[in-house]
Amino acid sequence: MATLDMALKKLVIIRGSYRPDGGAERIIARILEGLHAYYKMDVSLITKKWASQEKAGFKVFLCKKRGWFRHTKLKYFNADVRGLLKQHNFDLVQSHERIPGCQIYRAGDGVHKEWLRIRKQKASWFQKIIWDYSLYHNAILQAEKALFHHPDLKKVVCNAPQIKRDILKHYPDVPEDKLDVIYNGINLKTFPFVSKEEQAQLRKSLGLNEEANYALYVGSGFQRKGLETILRALPLAPNWNLIVVGKDKQTRKYKKICEQLGIQNRVTFAGLQTQVQDYYGVCNLLVHPAFYDPAPNVVLEAMASGRAVIVSKNCGNYELIDQGKNGFVCEADNAEQLATLLNDNESREQLTKLGIHARKTVEAYPTSAMVEAYVHLYQSVLAE
């Protein structure tokens, strides 16, 4: 890694809250750890919640949780952040939330206008009206627009080319040279390649059938990330089982869908797992047919573990997939197409080959490369 003198620079990163299973939060942790370890930067975090074990090496400024409704929570958090920024003399302000006035915005949550557009495609007229007049959605849209047009904004980090395209589609007056693509980095030691022997041991420890095929879904927010599509595909792919890792307020609804489809004995709801590596190890492939997910870390983590992936075209990192070589790209909300892909890839030998190529693909995206790209970005902003 190149030696760059950033030791005297004060950087603050803004993120609303921390969830141990959150992909965006894991990326922030990797950035902060890398900046502290390799560049000795003075880094801070502004948030409403952060796990204590993640505090080593950087300061954490906690904002009080205020507001009864989602739109008022956004309003109060943005106000508290602006207050903290006035109190402290930071050289660089990098926000992972839609807060107008930051110098660098990481668009890890994608473009809200695009997400609403996708949701409305199959929504009822009543749902469309609700979303159009929603105080919460309008607050996000207003903040998003103000953010992209604020004079202090110097750079937008897009963690996939799709996000850059979405920004230019909905906000065409944003200069393209402000948009930099920096892929998420993956810790290849935290997510090592899992061999057949290791897989057998993990399955035995978790009480799983060593000979069965298991697809894996990882993520909270089941509706947006396409869990129902997977469930509807399973009756058409009788030789596959499914493990669901993550939590959702509507979990009971999805369990009921399993009962209605007669697949309840083939689906395991494992809940929230902080040690998700074991589940990448036991599965044969990851399935992520999301309606909208800008660049899910779970895809990189599964590939690093030596697992093939099936993702939708609405996943930002679908461009890393070489169709039929390290995984597959499908249409979102197409259970029949997903079932065909599952049925065509039941062979353990085929799945192993796909997994080996998947690992080779993500070896080009280590955490160190991501951190170095951010440092070069910081230097360009400071030079202005």
Salt bridges, closest charged atoms under 4 A:
ASP21 OD1 - ARG19 NE 3.03
GLU25 OE2 - ARG15 NE 3.69
ASP42 OD1 - LYS59 NZ 2.64
ASP80 OD1 - ARG66 NH2 2.74
GLU97 OE2 - ARG15 NE 3.56
ASP109 OD2 - ARG15 NH1 3.05
GLU114 OE2 - ARG117 NH2 2.69
GLU114 OE1 - LYS169 NZ 2.80
GLU114 OE1 - HIS170 NE2 2.76
ASP132 OD1 - LYS120 NZ 2.50
GLU144 OE2 - ARG98 NE 2.96
ASP152 OD2 - HIS150 ND1 3.88
ASP173 OD2 - HIS149 NE2 2.77
GLU176 OE2 - LYS164 NZ 3.58
ASP180 OD1 - LYS155 NZ 3.34
ASP293 OD1 - ARG224 NH1 3.63
ASP293 OD2 - HIS288 NE2 2.73
GLU301 OE2 - ARG26 NH2 2.87
GLU301 OE2 - ARG30 NH2 3.20
GLU319 OE2 - ARG165 NH2 3.10
GLU331 OE2 - LYS313 NZ 3.09
ASP333 OD2 - LYS122 NZ 2.57
ASP333 OD1 - ARG232 NH2 2.57
GLU349 OE2 - LYS353 NZ 3.83
GLU363 OE2 - ARG359 NE 3.17
GLU372 OE2 - HIS376 NE2 3.77
